[in-house]
């Protein structure tokens, strides 16, 4: 039997109020939401960045406006923006827990970020050298990689697999100088990355499945693969409510769909020992903010791509997203941690995770998010955490498109 949870303490004054958990009730796991049908025709470029968004960014950088100009300059000055970068592909990338062993793991992730960086630089400057460098990086890996191995293989595939399609979408659909090995790159995504991510990992920490769906959705868009898009979106729509808590879920969080977690004691253990639930708490909050930030970023990436492809999920998840962003921003900014939350101690360090969600909710939907605003604007320009989040002040700050 699944037991309810005692009522939460008085709601916090977070600038985004935390709701009190309802009176204990029996909580049944929510059925996964039905996946939206993939669009009849995918929009390209259409993974995280639309053409309209890219045009907005290009105009701002060319006009020297802030924060886009400083974000662009920072991107180009990074090691990912170097035109002399040499790719380091491997046939087999072996990644254990916490990337130990790390046999090609960092090289793969960082070459993918570099390909994306060069693609953005191409679009903004129209300097063909950047497009050619992006192609060089993508071609090197598509000619070489065959597999990912060891325990972190699905997560590693998610990190790199979410970034490669962002680069490929921009180059394939905007660069007219030719890309002879487009087909081979698509085959790499289809045969090396997609099988590792498309089925998710329901029993792991939720950032895994969100990152894997970030990759699967992006790959599906690039491949015009409607079946994979639908499958990935179905998993994503079930995972989001199981990762970010709202009081309307009941006395305890939603059970992760398709998982073996089906008792309250298992659920509390899965939430890293947290047994008091308030609006915005995430499944990994009490683990650390670094992994939670990755979960937040991946969730926003998928929502952003879905919007570009014709279905805007932000209104559906508005409250869940705004509370999650506001809750973590409050503590990241230095609020005192109450004893009921993670035993009174938080491992902060959320990374550059807030820009996409803040833009979607505040700029487009007009949601007031003071703590998220302070955190996001105070850390601009957002760079990269060297896994799969990259340059999101440049691409999404105050972007209305």
Buried (B, 14 or more C-beta within 10 A) or exposed (E): EBBBBEEBBEBBEBBBBBBBBBEBEEBEBBEBBEBBEBBEEBBBBBBBBBBEBBEBBBEBBEEEEEBBBBBBBBBBEBEBBBEEBEBBBBEEBBBBEEBEEBBBBBBBBBBBBBBBBBBBBBBBBEEEEBBBBBBBBBBBBBBBBEBBBBEBBBBBBBBBBBBBBBBBBBBBEBBEEEBEBBEEBBEBBBEBBBEBBBBBBBEBBBBBBBBBBBBBBBBBBBBBBBEBBBBBBBBBBBBBBBBBBBBEBBBBBBBBBBBEBEEBEBBBEBBBEBBBBBBBBBBBBBBBBBBBBBBBBBBBBBBBBBBBBBBBBBEBBBBBBBBBBBBBBBBBBEBEBEEEBBEEEBEBEBBBBBBBBBBBBBBBBEBEBBBBBBBBBEBBBBBBBBBBBBBBBBBBBBBEB
